[in-house]
Amino acid sequence: MQQRDTVDDIAEQWRRVHPGLDLEAMALIGRLRRLNVRVDNALREYFASCGLDSSEFDVLATLRRSGEPYELNARALLKSAMVTSGAITNRVDKLSAKGLVERKPCPGDRRAVLVRLTPAGKELIDATLPGHLRNEERILTALDADERAQLDTLLRKLLVAHGDTEPFLISEQE
């Protein structure tokens, strides 16, 4: 028998007060949302143990995977993070105050700024990444390899259906 979760109880309550409603989509979205909160909490706890928050980790990881010289312009960071320019500015300000990134003028455009990972930032992201991957592995332990592959395929299908298809090429320094 399949285990019950909180969403099963919520759906059962809705069936009692509104018999006949199709609750399949509500249940799926409810599970996605509840899982997202739990995953975010697990990630947040790990990053906090490393002296970071999730958004700071995201910027450091984006710069690190961009390859040497580990720098990107604000547009590239915006594409990666899917947040407002103000949010990127705040993230970069926090990381700069910690000595993990630095701003430097863009050689081709005096109005633009490049954000570069400092040696301390590179060291921190390199030290943080293995534990982050172990944490994500722990989060997924309930699924075997075939289930993970199936979930990956289904989530990709949903993301593509909702327009998450624009490639993020970190080599694009527009």
Contacts in CASP RR format, 6 or more apart in sequence:
PFRMAT RR
TARGET T0000
AUTHOR 0000-0000-0000
METHOD contacts of the structure
MODEL  1
MQQRDTVDDIAEQWRRVHPGLDLEAMALIGRLRRLNVRVDNALREYFASC
GLDSSEFDVLATLRRSGEPYELNARALLKSAMVTSGAITNRVDKLSAKGL
VERKPCPGDRRAVLVRLTPAGKELIDATLPGHLRNEERILTALDADERAQ
LDTLLRKLLVAHGDTEPFLISEQE
5 31 0 8 1.000
6 34 0 8 1.000
7 27 0 8 1.000
7 30 0 8 1.000
7 31 0 8 1.000
7 34 0 8 1.000
8 27 0 8 1.000
10 27 0 8 1.000
10 30 0 8 1.000
11 23 0 8 1.000
11 26 0 8 1.000
11 27 0 8 1.000
14 21 0 8 1.000
14 23 0 8 1.000
14 26 0 8 1.000
15 21 0 8 1.000
15 23 0 8 1.000
39 139 0 8 1.000
40 54 0 8 1.000
42 135 0 8 1.000
42 138 0 8 1.000
42 139 0 8 1.000
43 54 0 8 1.000
43 132 0 8 1.000
43 135 0 8 1.000
43 136 0 8 1.000
44 53 0 8 1.000
44 54 0 8 1.000
46 131 0 8 1.000
46 132 0 8 1.000
46 135 0 8 1.000
47 53 0 8 1.000
47 54 0 8 1.000
47 56 0 8 1.000
47 57 0 8 1.000
47 128 0 8 1.000
47 132 0 8 1.000
50 57 0 8 1.000
50 124 0 8 1.000
50 127 0 8 1.000
50 128 0 8 1.000
52 60 0 8 1.000
52 124 0 8 1.000
52 128 0 8 1.000
55 81 0 8 1.000
55 83 0 8 1.000
55 87 0 8 1.000
55 91 0 8 1.000
56 91 0 8 1.000
56 94 0 8 1.000
56 95 0 8 1.000
56 100 0 8 1.000
57 125 0 8 1.000
57 128 0 8 1.000
57 132 0 8 1.000
58 80 0 8 1.000
58 81 0 8 1.000
58 91 0 8 1.000
59 77 0 8 1.000
59 81 0 8 1.000
59 88 0 8 1.000
59 91 0 8 1.000
59 92 0 8 1.000
59 95 0 8 1.000
59 101 0 8 1.000
59 115 0 8 1.000
60 95 0 8 1.000
60 100 0 8 1.000
60 101 0 8 1.000
60 117 0 8 1.000
60 121 0 8 1.000
60 124 0 8 1.000
60 125 0 8 1.000
60 128 0 8 1.000
61 125 0 8 1.000
61 129 0 8 1.000
62 72 0 8 1.000
62 76 0 8 1.000
62 77 0 8 1.000
62 80 0 8 1.000
62 81 0 8 1.000
62 170 0 8 1.000
63 70 0 8 1.000
63 71 0 8 1.000
63 72 0 8 1.000
63 101 0 8 1.000
63 115 0 8 1.000
63 116 0 8 1.000
63 117 0 8 1.000
63 125 0 8 1.000
64 70 0 8 1.000
64 117 0 8 1.000
64 122 0 8 1.000
64 125 0 8 1.000
64 126 0 8 1.000
64 129 0 8 1.000
65 170 0 8 1.000
66 72 0 8 1.000
66 76 0 8 1.000
66 170 0 8 1.000
66 171 0 8 1.000
67 170 0 8 1.000
69 116 0 8 1.000
70 116 0 8 1.000
70 117 0 8 1.000
70 122 0 8 1.000
71 104 0 8 1.000
71 114 0 8 1.000
71 115 0 8 1.000
71 116 0 8 1.000
71 117 0 8 1.000
72 80 0 8 1.000
72 114 0 8 1.000
72 115 0 8 1.000
72 170 0 8 1.000
72 173 0 8 1.000
73 106 0 8 1.000
73 112 0 8 1.000
73 113 0 8 1.000
73 114 0 8 1.000
73 115 0 8 1.000
73 173 0 8 1.000
73 174 0 8 1.000
74 85 0 8 1.000
74 88 0 8 1.000
74 89 0 8 1.000
74 112 0 8 1.000
74 113 0 8 1.000
74 115 0 8 1.000
75 174 0 8 1.000
76 168 0 8 1.000
76 170 0 8 1.000
76 172 0 8 1.000
76 173 0 8 1.000
76 174 0 8 1.000
77 88 0 8 1.000
77 92 0 8 1.000
77 115 0 8 1.000
78 84 0 8 1.000
78 85 0 8 1.000
78 88 0 8 1.000
79 166 0 8 1.000
79 168 0 8 1.000
80 168 0 8 1.000
80 170 0 8 1.000
81 87 0 8 1.000
81 88 0 8 1.000
81 91 0 8 1.000
92 101 0 8 1.000
92 103 0 8 1.000
92 115 0 8 1.000
95 101 0 8 1.000
95 121 0 8 1.000
96 102 0 8 1.000
96 103 0 8 1.000
99 118 0 8 1.000
99 120 0 8 1.000
99 121 0 8 1.000
100 117 0 8 1.000
100 118 0 8 1.000
100 120 0 8 1.000
100 121 0 8 1.000
100 124 0 8 1.000
101 115 0 8 1.000
101 116 0 8 1.000
101 117 0 8 1.000
101 118 0 8 1.000
101 121 0 8 1.000
102 115 0 8 1.000
102 116 0 8 1.000
102 118 0 8 1.000
103 113 0 8 1.000
103 114 0 8 1.000
103 115 0 8 1.000
103 116 0 8 1.000
104 113 0 8 1.000
104 114 0 8 1.000
104 116 0 8 1.000
105 112 0 8 1.000
105 113 0 8 1.000
105 114 0 8 1.000
106 112 0 8 1.000
106 113 0 8 1.000
106 114 0 8 1.000
117 125 0 8 1.000
140 148 0 8 1.000
143 151 0 8 1.000
159 165 0 8 1.000
END
